[in-house]
Amino acid sequence: MKSFGFGISVHTIKAAGVATALLLSVSAGHAQSGPFSGFNGAWSGTGTVSLSDGSTERIRCRASYKVDGSGNGLRQTLRCASDSYKFDLSSDVTSSQSGNVTGTWSEASRNINGDLRGRAGEGRIDVFVEAAGFAASILVTTRGNKQSVSINSKGEIRGVTISMVKS
């Protein structure tokens, strides 16, 4: 068997490579075992926003999700813009063993923030967000590398629908 310096054989190098790959896949799988499994990473796509004046515009969106090591914590940013409209939504959420979600959210361009609550699991986050003078329902569904986001409210933004893919 061919060996490299210090008596390391090709077989030993291959075995070490396989062991490293297995260790990394177990670590990645463990971090993604919670209710936010599949969300981690960067996403982008397009959709529509319906405003209170009845107008509808096409929007372009980017999202970033960071799942913590336990798989029960998630930091999210969602930035969308059209020719005349934009929003910059961030949230920090935690899920309990039972799938209940609580956390905080903010929208930077309007300088509003508040609390959220709802449920998460099986590729789905369904929450209700509130702030002084504003409330909305947000549903995020992820299947593989595809994600849909739906926001419904009675405020300036009446509805948002977005389809994204993982980058």
N, C-alpha and C positions, 0 to 999 in steps of 0.2 A: 504494500500500500504506500502510495506517495505521501511523504510528510514534509511539512514546512519547518522552518527553524524552531528550535525548542521542542522537537518531538511531537508537534501537533499534526495529526493526520487529517486528510480530507474528510473522513468519516466523522471525526470529532467535531470539525467545523460545521458539517451538515447537521449533526445532532444538536449542537448549540443553537444553530439557526432555527430549527424546528421548536426547540424548547422556548426560545425567546418569543417566537410567533404565538405559541400557545399561551404563554404568560400574558402577553399584551392583549390577546383576544379575551382572556378571562377577566382582566382588569377592565377593559372597555365594556364588556357585557355586564359586569357588576355595577358599574357606574350608571348603566342605562336600565337597571332592573326595576326602577320605581315607576310611578304613574306618568312621568314625563319621558319615558323611553321613546326614542325616535325623534324627539324634538331638537336635540342638541345640534348646533351648527348654524350656518348661514342659509337663508332662503331668499328668493326674489320672484316677483311676478307682477301681474296686472289685475285690475278690477274696476269697479265703479263706485262712486260715492254719490249718494242722493242727499241734497241739501234741503233745508227748510223752505226755501223759495220754490221748490218743485223741480229745480234743475238737476241734471245728472251729468257727471263728468267721468271720463276714464282716468284712472290713476295708475301710477307705477309705484311698486312697494319693495322694500327690503326689510327683512327681519333677521334678528340674531337671537338665538336661544343658548343659554349656558346652564346646563344641568349640573347640580353639585354632586359630589362623590357618593352621597347616599341615594341619589335618584329621587329624593323627595323635595328638593328645592330647585327653583327655576328663576332665572333672571332673563327678561325678554325685552327687546326693543323692536318697535315696528314703526318705520318711517315711510310715509306715502306722500306723493305729490302729483298734482295735475298741472295744467297750464295756469290755473288761477287759485288753487287750493292746496294746502298741505296740512299734515298732522304728524306729530312725533310722540308716540305713545311708548311708555316704559312701564314695566311691572316687575315686582319681586314677590314671588309666591312660595308658599310651603304647603305640602299636602300631608295630611295625617294618614295613619294606617287604614282608616275607613274610607279614604278617598276624598274627604272634605278638603277644600282649598281655601286658604285665607292669605291676605297680603295687602300690599299697597300698590298704587299706580299713579302715574303722572302724565300730563300732556304738556310738553314744553312750550309749544308755540302759543298756547292760551294761558299758560301759567296756572293750571288747575291740577289738583291731586286729591286722592281720596283712598278709600278702602275697597277691597273686593272680597267676594266670597262665592263659593260654588263647589263644583266637583271636578275631579280629574281621574282618568284611567282609560286604558285600552286605546290610546292615541287620541283622546278627546279631552279638551278643557272647556267647561261650560261655566261661566262666571257672570255675576252681576256686579257692576262697578258703580260707586256713588261718590259724589262730591257735592258741595253746596251748590244747589241749582242745576245739577246735572246727574243723570243716571242712564246706564246703558247695559244691555245684555251683550256678551261677547261669547262666541262659540268658535273654537279652533279645533279642526279635525285633521289628523295626520295619518296617512296610509303610505308606508314606504317613503318614497322621495317626493310625494305630493301632499300639499296642505291647502286647506280652505279656511278662510277667516270670514266670519259674519259678525257685524256690529249693528245693533238696532237701538235707537234712542229717540227721544222726543225733542232733542235740542237742535242746534244748528245743523249737525250731521244727523240725518234721519236714518240712513242705512249705508253700510259699506259691505261689499262682497269682493273677496280677493281670492285668486287662485295662485299658488306659488309652488315652486320646485326647489329642492335642496341644491345648493351650489356646490 
